[in-house]
Amino acid sequence: MFVLEVDPLDLGSDVKAIGLELLEPRSQEPVRGPEAARIWARALPSLSFAEPLVLDFFSHLDRVREYCRAHDLPFRDAESRCVVVPAPEPGPLEQLLLRFEKETFGARSGGPVDGDAQLEGELSRRGADGYHQAFPRYQFCAVCDFENGSLTLLSTRLWASEVFRRISPVIKDLGVDVRLPV
């Protein structure tokens, strides 16, 4: 059994954020590898609800393009240093997350995911910091740091309780206890 902690974060007065940490309950170490990828591949789409979900890569772009081509995954080059990948079905998404587990990348849903030149330009220049001004236009923007077992959601539309409600049913059969702060 694993624990997924869902906790509001204080990142300043102009940012509403929720932190998710996937942990081994005894050691409090982050969960990594195939089990973590399986969990995150279900959790991310459940957060987007019925909205399209894309992943934003802003480093190691040649490896991302190569992986997408080899696995017949659509992608588009956005701005100078950003590759946008529409989230595939859970199986291919799981493999994509596993392959890039050691990279920090982003995700976004519920906004102009088919093309947001302003945001994609900021991601090209500033990496995940590019979400700072853009996240209010989306259901959420997220920073995926799965090597450290974490997902940070930036959203004005989601609360920790809503994240809990959306994620719990889709990962409970994977042996994950989703917890809100006490």
C-alpha positions, 0 to 999 in steps of 0.5 A: 500500500502507498499513500498519496497526500493531497495538501494545499500549499502556500506559494504566495498570495498570488498563487493557489497551489495543491501539492500531491506526494506519493509516498511509501508509508513506512519510510516516507520515501517517494514512490518511483518506477512502474508502480508510480507511473501507473498511479500517476497515469490514472491520477493526472487524467482524473484531474482534468475531468472532461477537459483535454490534457497536454504535457509540456516538456521544456528540457531534453526535447530531442529525447521527447521527440524521438520517444514520441516518434518511436511510439506513434504519439502525436506531439508539436513543437511549440516556441523554441524550447517546448514540446507539447504532447497530448496526453495519450490513453492510460497505457501509453501515458504510463509508459511515457511517464515512466520513461521521463520520470527523472525529468521535470515537466508540466501538464495543463488542462481546461484552457487553450491547450491546442496553442497558447503562444504566450505560455509556451514562450514562457515555458521555453524561456523559464521552464515550469516558472512559465506557468506562474502568470498563465495558470488562472486561464486553465483548470490547472497547470501542474509541475510533474516531479515524479522522481521526487514523488510529487505533483504540484497543481496550480489552479484557481478552480480546484481545491484539495477536497476536489482533487481528493474526490477526483483521484480517490476512486481511480487509484484505490484498486492500485493500493493507494490511500489518498489522504487530506491534511488533518 
